[in-house]
Amino acid sequence: MNARHVALRAACALTAVWALAPFARAAVTVIDDFEANEGHFAQAPNFSGSSAGFAAGSTADRSTEAFFSGTASDKLVIDDVVGTNDPGGGAWRLRFLSGGGTPANNVTLDATGYVGYWLKTTTPNLRAGVMIDDGAALERSVRTAIISDGEWHLYQWNFDDDTQWDAFAGTAPNGAIDAAQVTIDALYVDAALAGDGSDQDATFYIDAVSFDPTGEIAVPEPATLGLMGVGALALLRRRRA
């Protein structure tokens, strides 16, 4: 098989994956897409008493500056207060409440599959998490290092994997999602404490808060879709030539 046939076969495979992507996404429910408004995330960053280490003037607003899908996302600007830190040892922590932290104000989810969201930033040393209300307690996901390359990345957690959850607060937190149905309490972002004591201000965008009861939220990232489309188109043109 010559190089041209190998390249053509690869292009066909990529095109097939790209074409099937909508079907793979069929089970995904986007809970908040920020297209018309902030949806369940209408509260200020400091609305929760569990948030700490940043100024009251920190903001969260719907923005059309950047978006993973559609035309808008939620833009958060966190103003770190030097010397007032996260009780856990970081510079600050944000419990960005969904529905004011009230289960009745949120979408009820079957506690199976994955929950997550897309985030974009150039601010280093941040971590992403999510908080789940499973009845009597709040469970916080393990926190994932956020990639600060200015591109959109998906951060998601498995309801069924107890190693991905830590006890946070409530009557009986146990570090596991053990209720049949749950709600998203909050999106959780924190920042490491700089060794030199400098400001740990941050700007980041959140989009497509999502849930997939069947498995991972397997949505191709924009860069991947772009490469697949360009590669397939270039090889198709060569074939026609």
Beta strands, then each sheet from edge to edge (+ up, - down):
strand 1: 29-32
strand 2: 59-63
strand 3: 73-78
strand 4: 92-97
strand 5: 109-110
strand 6: 114-121
strand 7: 126-133
strand 8: 137-141
strand 9: 144-145
strand 10: 153-158
strand 11: 165-170
strand 12: 181-191
strand 13: 202-212
sheet 1: 1+ 13- 3+ 2-
sheet 2: 1+ 13- 6+ 10-
sheet 3: 4+ 12- 5+
sheet 4: 4+ 12- 7+ 8- 11+
sheet 5: 4+ 12- 7+ 9-
end
